[in-house]
Amino acid sequence: MQAKSVGTQTVSIELPRSVFLKLKRAAELTHRSVGEVLVTTVNVALVEPPGLPADLANELAAMHLLSDEALWAAAHPSLSPAEQSRLSQLNRKAGERLLTKSEEAEQEHLLAAYHRSVLRRAKALAILTQRGHPLSAETEYFDSPSTELRTRLSTNSGTINAPR
């Protein structure tokens, strides 16, 4: 890599011809250079969602670089059954009475972990869809400790289960 000017880098990469032709066509349609289209594409693909902690935003942005198998794994809930059960228990208690400071802190911690899990799962499924993996109307997602994410893909030869 060579520095071109302040804030830019020159990078030489080899692209499959089909990818280059897509970039070239997009450049022609938008009256921009291939380089500008490529920069825009990378910025869109690796966008950092606003308002998220930097570590989570970086994690979500980097998911575009994961293999399909890793994305299927990320589509599973990341809270353990024990954590899910404890969060349910704390939520029930909060509906019945005020939580103690300790319970409230535990609930907040588990809720934050749950929200991170939901964001990871949604991002993984969105990327898999962009990559051409159909998510049929039969696709089911479960958060309860007694069940797990079950994804069914419809194919011409029948139904297959996503990698676990």
Secondary structure, 3 states (H helix, E strand, C coil): CEECCCCCEECCCCCCHHHHHHHHHHHHHHCCCHHHHHHHHHHHHCCCCCCCCHHHHHHHHHHHHCCHHHHHHHCCCCCCHHHHHHHHHHHHHHHHCCCCHHHHHHHHHHHHHHHHHHHHHHHHHHHHHHCCCCCCCCCECCCCCCCCCECEEEECCEEEECCC
